[in-house]
């Protein structure tokens, strides 16, 4: 019970911080969306089988390298088309 209350309080505080940051920092929602997109696509990339990677022109090593990048880092320069929306 204590853990749930603590998690709820942390979520509430974080939500309040994000709401106030959005109001004071223009462009923050776009940055957060971009980070979420990178997290999601890198997870999907890490889960793909080698035959699917081959279909999109990637090797297993490319996928591993890209999926291990932190969410705040943009796409690896040598694979500039990887993970970008068009």
N, CA, C and O of each residue as an XYZ file, in Angstrom:
344
protein
N       0.827     -1.198      0.000
C       0.000      0.000      0.000
C       0.867      1.254      0.000
O       0.579      2.204     -0.728
N       1.899      1.267      0.790
C       2.785      2.424      0.857
C       3.471      2.662     -0.483
O       3.650      3.805     -0.906
N       3.849      1.583     -1.140
C       4.511      1.706     -2.431
C       3.570      2.352     -3.443
O       3.984      3.243     -4.185
N       2.323      1.920     -3.485
C       1.364      2.491     -4.420
C       1.134      3.970     -4.163
O       1.035      4.756     -5.105
N       1.048      4.354     -2.897
C       0.867      5.761     -2.554
C       2.092      6.558     -2.995
O       1.953      7.657     -3.531
N       3.274      6.023     -2.776
C       4.494      6.721     -3.166
C       4.577      6.868     -4.672
O       4.936      7.934     -5.173
N       4.249      5.810     -5.401
C       4.271      5.874     -6.864
C       3.256      6.900     -7.354
O       3.539      7.674     -8.268
N       2.079      6.903     -6.746
C       1.057      7.876     -7.124
C       1.540      9.300     -6.881
O       1.341     10.176     -7.722
N       2.167      9.533     -5.750
C       2.682     10.879     -5.443
C       3.771     11.286     -6.416
O       3.806     12.430     -6.868
N       4.659     10.359     -6.740
C       5.723     10.655     -7.693
C       5.121     10.995     -9.051
O       5.528     11.967     -9.687
N       4.154     10.199     -9.497
C       3.509     10.480    -10.784
C       2.823     11.832    -10.778
O       2.893     12.571    -11.760
N       2.165     12.161     -9.686
C       1.478     13.437     -9.586
C       2.475     14.594     -9.657
O       2.250     15.573    -10.369
N       3.554     14.475     -8.929
C       4.570     15.526     -8.937
C       5.191     15.660    -10.326
O       5.368     16.773    -10.822
N       5.519     14.540    -10.948
C       6.099     14.585    -12.291
C       5.131     15.185    -13.301
O       5.538     15.948    -14.176
N       3.864     14.845    -13.183
C       2.856     15.418    -14.083
C       2.783     16.925    -13.899
O       2.725     17.669    -14.878
N       2.787     17.379    -12.657
C       2.760     18.822    -12.389
C       3.990     19.519    -12.970
O       3.887     20.611    -13.527
N       5.145     18.881    -12.835
C       6.382     19.456    -13.371
C       6.300     19.553    -14.892
O       6.653     20.579    -15.473
N       5.833     18.478    -15.534
C       5.725     18.491    -16.989
C       4.727     19.523    -17.488
O       4.976     20.196    -18.488
N       3.606     19.653    -16.804
C       2.601     20.641    -17.210
C       3.173     22.048    -17.109
O       2.980     22.861    -18.014
N       3.870     22.344    -16.021
C       4.446     23.681    -15.880
C       5.594     23.893    -16.859
O       5.783     25.003    -17.357
N       6.364     22.844    -17.141
C       7.465     22.969    -18.100
C       6.936     23.195    -19.507
O       7.513     23.969    -20.271
N       5.855     22.533    -19.850
C       5.268     22.723    -21.181
C       4.835     24.166    -21.383
O       4.988     24.730    -22.466
N       4.295     24.750    -20.326
C       3.845     26.132    -20.426
C       5.015     27.094    -20.528
O       4.898     28.136    -21.173
N       6.130     26.772    -19.911
C       7.243     27.709    -19.878
C       8.310     27.443    -20.935
O       9.113     28.330    -21.226
N       8.339     26.241    -21.516
C       9.365     25.901    -22.510
C       8.680     25.575    -23.837
O       8.132     24.486    -24.004
N       8.713     26.522    -24.782
C       8.099     26.210    -26.069
C       8.882     25.106    -26.772
O      10.112     25.079    -26.722
N       8.180     24.218    -27.413
C       8.831     23.134    -28.137
C       9.042     21.877    -27.317
O       9.433     20.847    -27.867
N       8.797     21.931    -26.028
C       8.997     20.757    -25.172
C       8.111     19.571    -25.577
O       8.596     18.440    -25.601
N       6.831     19.794    -25.895
C       6.023     18.646    -26.307
C       6.583     17.926    -27.533
O       6.511     16.700    -27.616
N       7.141     18.677    -28.484
C       7.720     18.055    -29.669
C       8.951     17.231    -29.324
O       9.163     16.156    -29.883
N       9.753     17.735    -28.408
C      10.947     17.000    -27.978
C      10.538     15.700    -27.292
O      11.120     14.646    -27.552
N       9.546     15.774    -26.425
C       9.082     14.575    -25.721
C       8.497     13.556    -26.689
O       8.714     12.355    -26.527
N       7.751     14.024    -27.701
C       7.211     13.120    -28.708
C       8.334     12.446    -29.489
O       8.273     11.249    -29.771
N       9.345     13.214    -29.832
C      10.490     12.679    -30.557
C      11.183     11.607    -29.736
O      11.528     10.551    -30.268
N      11.392     11.857    -28.454
C      12.050     10.885    -27.585
C      11.216      9.606    -27.470
O      11.755      8.501    -27.527
N       9.899      9.764    -27.309
C       9.029      8.580    -27.247
C       9.096      7.784    -28.532
O       9.125      6.553    -28.506
N       9.120      8.477    -29.653
C       9.208      7.811    -30.950
C      10.511      7.026    -31.060
O      10.512      5.886    -31.523
N      11.621      7.633    -30.636
C      12.915      6.941    -30.685
C      12.916      5.702    -29.799
O      13.411      4.649    -30.200
N      12.364      5.826    -28.600
C      12.305      4.680    -27.685
C      11.515      3.544    -28.325
O      11.956      2.395    -28.342
N      10.343      3.883    -28.848
C       9.467      2.869    -29.435
C      10.109      2.208    -30.657
O      10.111      0.982    -30.766
N      10.653      3.009    -31.572
C      11.219      2.430    -32.788
C      12.476      1.625    -32.493
O      12.722      0.609    -33.144
N      13.269      2.058    -31.531
C      14.480      1.296    -31.195
C      14.124     -0.022    -30.521
O      14.819     -1.020    -30.716
N      13.066     -0.043    -29.742
C      12.612     -1.312    -29.157
C      12.126     -2.261    -30.237
O      12.436     -3.452    -30.216
N      11.363     -1.727    -31.180
C      10.881     -2.557    -32.292
C      12.048     -3.089    -33.113
O      12.063     -4.255    -33.507
N      13.006     -2.239    -33.362
C      14.177     -2.641    -34.142
C      14.932     -3.770    -33.444
O      15.380     -4.718    -34.089
N      15.067     -3.662    -32.132
C      15.780     -4.691    -31.366
C      15.045     -6.027    -31.400
O      15.668     -7.082    -31.280
N      13.731     -5.988    -31.563
C      12.938     -7.211    -31.542
C      12.781     -7.867    -32.915
O      12.248     -8.972    -33.016
N      13.236     -7.198    -33.960
C      13.041     -7.730    -35.317
C      13.962     -8.906    -35.601
O      15.105     -8.942    -35.148
N      13.447     -9.865    -36.357
C      14.243    -11.007    -36.803
C      15.179    -10.581    -37.925
O      14.971     -9.554    -38.571
N      16.204    -11.382    -38.146
C      17.211    -11.034    -39.150
C      16.631    -10.957    -40.558
O      17.082    -10.143    -41.364
N      15.636    -11.791    -40.869
C      15.059    -11.732    -42.218
C      14.264    -10.443    -42.422
O      14.214     -9.925    -43.538
N      13.643     -9.918    -41.370
C      12.945     -8.640    -41.479
C      13.945     -7.494    -41.612
O      13.729     -6.559    -42.384
N      15.032     -7.573    -40.860
C      16.074     -6.550    -40.978
C      16.652     -6.542    -42.386
O      16.906     -5.477    -42.949
N      16.858     -7.719    -42.953
C      17.384     -7.807    -44.319
C      16.415     -7.173    -45.315
O      16.846     -6.574    -46.300
N      15.121     -7.299    -45.069
C      14.119     -6.695    -45.951
C      14.225     -5.174    -45.987
O      13.927     -4.554    -47.008
N      14.644     -4.578    -44.888
C      14.773     -3.113    -44.857
C      16.222     -2.663    -45.028
O      16.545     -1.490    -44.845
N      17.083     -3.606    -45.378
C      18.459     -3.263    -45.713
C      19.390     -3.064    -44.533
O      20.368     -2.323    -44.632
N      19.100     -3.714    -43.424
C      19.938     -3.591    -42.236
C      20.524     -4.944    -41.853
O      19.946     -5.997    -42.122
N      21.676     -4.881    -41.223
C      22.250     -6.097    -40.668
C      21.856     -6.175    -39.190
O      21.365     -5.206    -38.610
N      22.076     -7.321    -38.610
C      21.801     -7.486    -37.185
C      22.669     -6.538    -36.368
O      22.218     -5.980    -35.368
N      23.914     -6.359    -36.795
C      24.824     -5.448    -36.091
C      24.314     -4.008    -36.139
O      24.397     -3.285    -35.146
N      23.783     -3.588    -37.302
C      23.202     -2.241    -37.417
C      22.058     -2.064    -36.426
O      21.963     -1.048    -35.738
N      21.194     -3.069    -36.368
C      20.035     -2.996    -35.476
C      20.458     -2.952    -34.013
O      19.897     -2.194    -33.223
N      21.445     -3.764    -33.656
C      21.927     -3.772    -32.271
C      22.541     -2.433    -31.914
O      22.269     -1.877    -30.850
N      23.368     -1.921    -32.807
C      24.019     -0.631    -32.556
C      22.990      0.472    -32.363
O      23.093      1.259    -31.421
N      22.007      0.535    -33.237
C      20.995      1.584    -33.152
C      20.095      1.408    -31.942
O      19.757      2.390    -31.280
N      19.701      0.180    -31.640
C      18.776     -0.043    -30.530
C      19.417      0.223    -29.167
O      18.711      0.446    -28.184
N      20.731      0.200    -29.106
C      21.420      0.472    -27.834
C      21.663      1.963    -27.596
O      22.149      2.349    -26.533
N      21.333      2.789    -28.564
C      21.520      4.233    -28.395
C      20.512      4.775    -27.378
O      19.370      4.316    -27.341
N      20.913      5.731    -26.566
C      19.949      6.341    -25.644
C      18.907      7.149    -26.429
O      19.172      7.609    -27.540
N      17.735      7.312    -25.841
C      16.644      7.968    -26.544
C      16.927      9.417    -26.905
O      16.340      9.936    -27.854
N      17.802     10.072    -26.182
C      18.078     11.479    -26.473
C      19.066     11.664    -27.622
O      19.235     12.779    -28.117
N      19.712     10.596    -28.045
C      20.659     10.699    -29.154
C      19.928     10.499    -30.482
O      19.121      9.579    -30.620
N      20.213     11.363    -31.456
C      19.580     11.171    -32.762
C      20.111      9.922    -33.450
O      21.003      9.243    -32.942
N      19.560      9.642    -34.585
C      19.930      8.460    -35.361
C      21.423      8.498    -35.672
O      21.986      9.561    -35.933
N      22.057      7.325    -35.642
C      23.476      7.228    -35.955
C      23.771      7.856    -37.307
O      23.020      7.635    -38.257
N      24.842      8.632    -37.422
C      25.135      9.342    -38.668
C      25.349      8.418    -39.870
O      24.993      8.779    -40.991
N      25.923      7.239    -39.653
C      26.173      6.354    -40.783
C      24.903      5.695    -41.306
O      24.914      5.112    -42.390
N      23.807      5.777    -40.551
C      22.514      5.235    -40.987
C      21.465      6.341    -40.913
O      20.445      6.182    -40.243
N      21.703      7.439    -41.586
C      20.872      8.631    -41.413
C      19.403      8.424    -41.747
O      18.562      9.165    -41.239
N      19.067      7.463    -42.566
C      17.667      7.233    -42.891
C      16.958      6.341    -41.898
O      15.746      6.150    -41.998
N      17.682      5.793    -40.948
C      17.119      4.828    -40.010
C      16.294      5.529    -38.944
O      16.779      6.431    -38.260
N      15.049      5.106    -38.810
C      14.208      5.577    -37.721
C      13.606      6.957    -37.902
O      13.040      7.494    -36.950
N      13.702      7.547    -39.068
C      13.130      8.865    -39.266
C      11.780      8.757    -39.936
O      11.593      7.969    -40.863
N      10.843      9.552    -39.460
C       9.530      9.608    -40.120
C       9.662     10.457    -41.363
O      10.429     11.419    -41.405
N       8.911     10.090    -42.359
C       8.904     10.896    -43.586
C       7.488     11.208    -43.976
O       7.259     11.878    -44.983
